[in-house]
Amino acid sequence: MAALALKAGQHQALDKPPRQPYNFTVRNAISRYEMAFPKEILPVHSNHPARKYQVRSVERALSLLRTFLAHDGELSAAELSKENGLDPSTGFRLLATLETQGFVEINHATAKYRPGVVLLELGSRFLKNNDIRSRSIAYLERLRDEFGETVHLTILAGNEVVYLEKLAGLHPIGFMSSRVGDRNPAHCTGVGKALLAYLPDEELARRYPHGRLKRYTDHTITDLDALRTDLARVRKRGYAI
């Protein structure tokens, strides 16, 4: 799998693909094709200055919305409230407010909630305002055509990668389940490691303050020091797996 991974907060515009052949590595993908991207896409950490201005009810409502990121199906008010540590009556009132504003919809046949169309509209506006996919498509196509593999355009969002674009590989067999809009843990994905590898060490430590990483498979790196070692190998060889 080839990937074009972009770091947030950079200021080098992506205008047109290079005409000359290049040696494709992770470093090339990040340093040669960095793009401007707002830092506001990152979640607010506990030590962020904006924390003191947060409105508790808004934070709870947004937490309810974020719960859908971890689930493919619909969720009941009780399930959403439980996952967010909310009293059922509080959760119901928040969901009712989100429903009236179009952020969630209720399936009356199942009495369960699903994301509303307003979220799709906001997502589309996000991509339109940043123009990231249209400015990247020539690079994605070149990588796909050169290597014949599936290509992803991703960004870091907290400790996860978000998929902004996907071009399927040219091979007649093989399938990758990733979808645009999906999130995956950065520490156990190739595109995630490609981005983490070039963060300053203090930034890496800030993202994983407890030094422990969640295990997803038998091969998942679960220790920050082990991750640092793996990221050093990424920088040395020029690609991440």
C-alpha positions in Angstrom: 0.0 0.0 0.0 1.3 3.4 -0.9 0.1 6.5 1.0 0.4 10.2 0.9 0.3 11.3 4.5 0.0 15.0 5.4 0.9 16.8 8.6 -1.4 19.5 10.1 -0.2 23.0 10.4 2.2 23.1 7.5 2.5 25.9 5.0 3.8 24.5 1.7 1.2 24.6 -1.1 0.6 21.6 -3.3 0.2 23.1 -6.8 1.1 20.5 -9.5 2.9 17.2 -9.6 6.6 17.1 -10.2 7.6 16.5 -13.8 10.8 14.6 -13.1 11.0 11.1 -11.6 11.6 11.0 -7.9 12.6 8.5 -5.3 9.4 8.0 -3.4 9.9 7.6 0.4 8.0 8.6 3.5 10.3 11.6 3.8 9.5 12.7 0.2 5.7 12.2 0.8 5.8 14.4 3.9 8.5 17.0 3.1 7.9 17.5 -0.6 4.1 17.3 -0.6 3.2 19.0 2.7 0.1 21.1 2.6 -1.4 23.9 4.7 -4.0 22.4 7.0 -5.7 24.1 10.1 -4.5 23.0 13.5 -8.1 23.2 14.7 -8.8 19.7 13.3 -6.9 18.3 16.3 -8.8 17.5 19.5 -8.3 19.8 22.4 -6.0 18.2 24.9 -6.3 18.5 28.7 -3.5 21.1 28.8 -4.8 23.2 25.9 -5.4 26.9 26.8 -8.9 26.7 25.4 -10.0 24.1 28.0 -10.9 26.8 30.5 -13.4 28.3 28.1 -15.3 25.1 27.3 -19.0 24.8 27.9 -19.8 21.6 29.7 -23.2 21.0 27.9 -21.7 21.5 24.5 -18.8 19.2 25.3 -21.3 16.5 26.3 -23.3 16.9 23.2 -20.2 16.7 21.0 -19.1 13.6 22.9 -22.4 12.0 22.0 -21.7 12.7 18.3 -18.2 11.4 18.5 -19.5 8.1 19.9 -20.8 7.3 16.4 -17.2 7.2 15.1 -16.7 3.9 17.0 -19.9 2.3 15.7 -21.2 1.5 12.3 -24.9 1.0 13.3 -27.5 2.9 15.1 -27.4 3.5 18.9 -30.1 3.9 21.5 -30.3 6.9 23.8 -29.4 4.5 26.7 -26.3 3.2 24.8 -25.1 6.7 24.0 -25.7 7.9 27.5 -23.9 4.9 29.1 -20.8 5.2 26.8 -20.5 8.8 27.8 -21.2 8.4 31.5 -24.3 10.5 31.3 -27.6 10.2 33.3 -30.2 8.8 30.9 -32.4 11.9 31.2 -29.4 14.2 30.4 -28.5 12.1 27.4 -32.0 12.1 26.1 -32.3 15.9 26.4 -29.0 16.4 24.6 -30.0 14.0 21.8 -33.4 15.8 21.5 -31.5 19.1 21.0 -29.2 17.5 18.4 -32.1 16.0 16.6 -34.0 19.3 16.3 -30.8 20.8 14.8 -30.3 18.0 12.3 -27.1 16.6 13.8 -28.7 13.2 14.6 -31.8 11.4 13.3 -34.0 8.9 15.1 -35.2 5.7 13.4 -38.7 5.5 14.8 -38.9 1.8 13.9 -36.0 1.0 16.2 -36.1 4.0 18.5 -32.3 4.4 17.8 -30.2 7.3 16.7 -27.9 7.7 13.7 -25.8 10.7 12.4 -27.8 13.4 10.8 -27.4 15.0 7.4 -26.0 18.2 8.9 -22.8 16.2 9.7 -22.5 15.3 6.1 -22.9 18.9 5.1 -20.3 20.0 7.6 -17.9 17.3 6.4 -18.4 18.4 2.8 -17.8 22.0 3.7 -14.6 21.0 5.6 -13.2 19.4 2.4 -14.4 22.2 0.2 -12.9 25.0 2.3 -9.5 23.2 2.5 -9.5 22.0 -1.1 -7.1 19.3 0.0 -8.4 16.4 -2.2 -8.5 18.3 -5.4 -4.9 19.6 -4.9 -3.7 16.1 -4.0 -5.4 14.0 -6.6 -2.5 14.2 -9.2 -0.1 12.9 -6.6 -2.4 10.2 -5.5 -2.9 9.1 -9.1 0.8 9.1 -9.8 1.5 6.9 -6.8 -1.3 4.5 -7.7 -0.2 4.2 -11.3 3.5 3.9 -10.4 3.1 1.2 -7.8 -0.2 -0.3 -8.7 -1.3 -0.2 -5.0 -4.2 1.4 -3.1 -3.3 4.9 -2.2 -4.6 6.8 0.8 -4.6 10.5 1.6 -4.6 10.9 5.4 -4.1 13.5 8.1 -3.3 13.2 11.8 -6.2 14.0 14.2 -5.0 13.5 17.7 -3.6 10.0 18.0 -5.6 8.8 15.0 -5.4 9.1 11.2 -8.4 10.3 9.2 -8.8 9.1 5.6 -9.6 12.0 3.3 -9.2 10.1 0.0 -8.7 6.6 -1.3 -7.7 5.4 -4.8 -8.1 1.6 -5.3 -5.1 -0.3 -6.6 -4.8 -1.6 -10.1 -4.6 -5.3 -9.2 -7.6 -7.5 -10.0 -7.5 -9.1 -6.6 -7.1 -7.7 -3.2 -9.4 -5.4 -1.2 -8.9 -2.9 1.5 -11.8 -2.1 3.8 -10.7 1.5 4.5 -13.2 4.2 3.6 -13.0 8.0 3.3 -13.9 9.4 6.7 -12.7 6.4 8.6 -10.3 6.8 11.6 -7.6 4.4 12.7 -5.0 4.5 15.5 -1.8 6.1 14.2 0.5 3.9 16.1 -0.5 0.7 14.3 -1.1 1.8 10.7 1.5 2.5 8.1 0.2 6.0 7.2 0.0 6.8 10.9 3.6 5.8 11.5 4.6 7.8 8.5 3.3 10.9 10.2 4.3 10.1 13.7 7.9 9.4 12.6 8.6 13.1 11.8 7.0 14.6 14.9 9.3 16.2 17.5 9.9 13.8 20.3 8.2 16.1 22.8 5.1 16.2 20.6 5.1 12.4 20.5 5.3 12.2 24.2 2.5 14.7 24.6 0.3 12.5 22.4 1.0 9.4 24.5 1.5 10.9 28.0 1.1 7.5 29.8 3.6 5.7 27.6 1.2 2.9 26.9 -0.5 2.3 23.6 -3.7 0.3 23.1 -3.3 -3.2 21.7 -5.4 -4.2 18.7 -3.6 -7.4 17.5 -0.8 -9.7 18.8 1.7 -7.5 16.8 0.6 -4.1 18.0 3.3 -1.9 19.6 2.0 -1.1 23.1 5.0 0.8 24.6 6.1 4.3 23.7 9.8 3.4 23.7 9.2 0.5 21.3 7.2 2.9 19.1 10.1 5.4 19.1 12.4 2.5 18.0 10.0 1.6 15.2 9.7 5.2 14.1 13.4 5.5 13.9 13.5 2.6 11.5 10.8 4.3 9.4 13.0 7.4 9.1 16.0 5.3 8.2 14.4 3.1 5.5 12.1 5.8 4.1 8.8 3.9 4.4 6.4 2.7 7.1 4.5 -0.6 7.5 
